[in-house]
Amino acid sequence: MAGYVGIQAQISRNNRMSVFYLIAFPALVLGCVYAFLYFMSGDEYRGPDVDQVNNAFIGVAPVVGGIVLVWFLIAFTFHSKIIDASTGAHTLERKTNMRVYNLVENLCMTEGMTMPKVHIIEDPALNAFASGLSEKSYTVTLTRGIIDKLNDQELEGVIAHELMHIRNRDVRLLVITIIFVGIFSFAVQILFRNMLYGSRSSKKDNKGMIVALIIAAVAYFLALLFRFGLSRKREYMADAGAAEMTRNPQALASALRKVSGNYEVRAVKSDDVKEMFIHNHPDKSSGFMGGLEGLFATHPPIEKRIQVLEQF
């Protein structure tokens, strides 16, 4: 793991990355549109007409950009409600859960942070995640299992990890990437289903469907790799920040050991939400399939995270 670079440095870097994604993902969408127009231009006797492609792109780009912008704004605005609906999370009542609230409040007071909302998922699995886009919506969500099975020091480590995601503004960065990757995912699914179940069409229409599917699939693949690599890096940073915040890296390491044995929250079906959990990693495999799992894993192997914490 790279050296821990400090909270302010991480916040500044994440802010820059957020701006980069807000520019890069729409640019990738428009790039896909241009590639589609290019490969569909011309015929078997003559190659693509670049001027024709450019003119067509200038006409369609504002429409595509507007659709992407509306999609993003809707998802961005209702993100918290979508998460709560997909997880079944609800507010953790202070009067009946003073232990949890005291841990969260003490950490926030120590760091000078505004206390986030605290939610709970009524599930015996051990997991947690942070969400939200601003101080009004920042939330730490814990499962019933992680509250019941961890001691105070271990639970404090988990909460500190999630608070670091909030303080470093990882949650905002992750939301942006999830939304834009979702656009490519939706496009691939629609195009693939049209190919499977759509009515018979002309040769040119079939070619257009295949070209569009290939372009969308490649863009989706690249976006996934980038998002997963980013997510794994943020987990290491949050672990290091939590160890620094609590001055007890061994407690977080112990918590991760317990989490690794029972982390699957069965009520949550959304892969995007699972990516936000403190642990979400496929079971071990060897050989080629194991390499693919590592490539597409949203989190680094928990054994490596524990090893780093034990050497902190």
N, C-alpha and C positions, 0 to 999 in steps of 0.2 A: 504494500500500500504506500502511496506517496505520502510525504510528510503532511501533517495537519497544518493548513496554511492560515488558520485564524478565521474568526467569525466574519469580521468586516470584509476580508478579502473574498470569502466565499459568497457573501451577499452581493458584492459588486460583480463578481464573476457570473453569478446566476442571473443578475439583472441584465448583463450584457448578452448572456445566452438566450434569455427570454426575448429580447429584441431581435436577436439573430433568427430564432425560430419563427417569430412573427413575420419575418421577411422571407426566410428560406423555404418554409413549407408552402406558402402561396406561390412562390416562384417555381417550386417543383410541380405544383398543380398546373400552372400555366405552361411549364416546360413539357408536360405530358400532352397538353392540348396541342401545342405546336408540333410535337413529334407525330401525333396522330394525323394532323393536317398534312404534314410533309409526306408521310408514307402513303397516304390516301390520294395524294396529288399525282397526276400523270396516269399512264396506263402501261400496258406491256410493250408498247412501241416507242414511248418517249418517257424520259425520266421526270422527276418532280419539277414543277414550275415554281421556282422560289418566289417570284413576284406575286404569283397567285396565292401561294401559301401565306406570305406576309400580309397581303390584303385581307385574306380570310381570317387570319389570326387577330388583326387589328379590330375587325368587326365583332369577333366572338369573345375576345379577352375580357372586355368590361362585364359581359353577362356572366361568364364563369367566375370572375373576381367577385361580383356581387353575390352570387350564390354561396361561394366560400365564406364571404364575410358574414352573411346572414346566419349560415350554419354555425360559424364560430361564436357569434354573439349569443345565439340561443343556448348553445352548449355551455358557454362560459357563464352565462347568467344563472342557469338552472343546475349547475354542476352539483352543488351541495344536496339539493333535493333529489337529484337522480341517484346519488350515492346512498342516501338514507333509504330510498325506495328499494334499491337493489340489495341492501344489506339487512334491512329490517331494524336498523339502529334507532335508538331513542335516547332521550336525555337521561343521564344518570343522576338520580335525585341526591342532592347534597346531604339532606338530613338522615338518609339511610346509608350513605356511603362516605362518611367523613374521612375514613382512612385514605381513600383514593383522592378526595379533594385536598386533603392536607398535603399529600405528596406532590400533587400538581402545583398547588399554591406556593409551597416552600421553594420549589425549583424555579418558578416564575419570579418570585420575589428576589431570589438570589441573583438571577440573571437580568432583572429589571424588565421582564416581559409582561405584557398584558395577558392575563389568564385566558386561555381558550375555553370554548365549550367542551364539556366532557360527555361523550355518548357511550352507550354499551350495546353490544350485540349479544343476545341471549343464546349463546352457543358454547358447548363445553370445550371447544378447541382453544388453543393458546395462540392468540395473535392480536395485533394492534396496528393502527395506521393513523396518520395525520392527514387532514384535508382542509380546504378553504382557500380563499383568494385574497382575503383582507383580514384585518383584526376583528371585524364584526362576524366573520364567518369561519375563522380558524377553529378547528375541532380536533380533539384527540379522541379516538374511538378505541375502546378496549372490549375484548370478549369477556363473557362471564368466566370462562375457563382460566384466562390469564390472571384475572383478579383473584380467583379462589386458590389457584395452585402456586402462585409465586409469593415469596416472603416480601417484606417491605423493601429491602435493599434491591432485590431483583426487579420488583415492580417499578421502583424508582428509576432503575437503569433503563427499562423499557420506555417509561414516560419521558425521560430525558432524551432518548433517541428520537422520539416523535417530536418533541419540542425543538430539537435541532433541525429537523426537516422544516418546521415552521419558521424558525429564526433564520435559517439559511435561504428561505424562500424556495426550497426544493418543490414544495407542493404546487406553487404557481407554475413553475417550470414544467412539472410533470403533467399538469392539467393541459397546458398548451400543446405538448407533444401528443397526449392521448387524443385530443380533439382532432388534430390534423391527421394523425395516423388512422383515426376512425373514418375520415373522409375517403382515404384510399381503400380501406377495408370494405366500406359500403360499395364503392365503385366496382371492386373486384367481385363481390358477391352478386350484385345486380347483373353485371356482364356475364358471369358464369352461368347464372340461372337462365338468362335469356338464351344462351347458347344451348343449354340442355333442354329447356321446355318451350322455347319460342317457336313460333310458326315458321314454316319454310319461307325463305326469302331469296332474293336474287344473289348471284355470285358476288357482286360488289358489296352487298349488305353483309354477307357472311365474312368477306375479307375484312370489312370495317370492324365487325364484332371481334374477330380474332386479333387484329392489330390493337384495338383498344384494350382488350383483355391482357395482352402481353405487356403493353406499356404500363397499365395500371398495376399489374402484378409485380413488375420490376421496381416501380416506385414504392409500392407497399413493402416489398422486401427490404429495400434500402432504408426506408423510414423506420422499420422495425429494428433493424440492426443498430441504427443510430440511437433509437430510444432505449433499447435494452442496455447498450453500453453505457449510456448516461445514467440509467437507473442503478446499475451495479456500482458505479463510482460513487453515487450519492449515498448508498448504504454504508460504504466504508467511512465516508466523511461523517455521517451521522453517528456511527459507532464511536469514532474518535472524539467527536464533540461531546457525546454523552459521557464518555470516560473522563473527559476533562471537567465536565459540569459537576459530576457526582464525586469525582476523585475516588471512584471505586470500579475500575474496569472489570474486576473479577466478578462482581455482582451481575453485570450485564452478560458476561460470558456464561455464567451459571444459568441465567434466564434463557439465553439462546439455546443452551443444551436442552432445557425442558421444552422450549417451544418446538425444537426440531422433531421431537417425538410425537407431537400432536398439533399440527398447525393448520390443517385443512378445515376451513370454515365451510361446511357443506351447503349452508343456506345461500352462500354467495356464488353465483354462477358466472358473473362478469369477470373476464380476464383482466380488463382494465382496472377494476377495483382491486383484484387480487395483487396486482402489481404494486399497489400502495402499501400492502401489509409489511410488517417488519421482517417476515420470512415468507417466501413463496418460491419454491424451487422444486423441479421435478426429481423423482427418485433417481438414484444412481444407476447408470448403465455404463457398459464398457464398449470399447471399439468405436465404430463410426457413429452409431446412434448416440452414444454418450457424448461425442464431440458436438453433434447437432444440438443436444439438450443444453450443453454448456453455452453454445453460441446464442441460443434463443432464450436462455434463462433470464428472468427479470432481476434476480438477486444473485450475488456471488455465493459460492458454496458456504454453508454455515460453518463448516469445520475450519475454513480459512479465516472467517471472521472471528471465531473463538480463539484461534491461534494468535491472531494479531492482538486481540484484547489481552490475552495472557502474557504477552510480551510488552505490553504498554508501560 
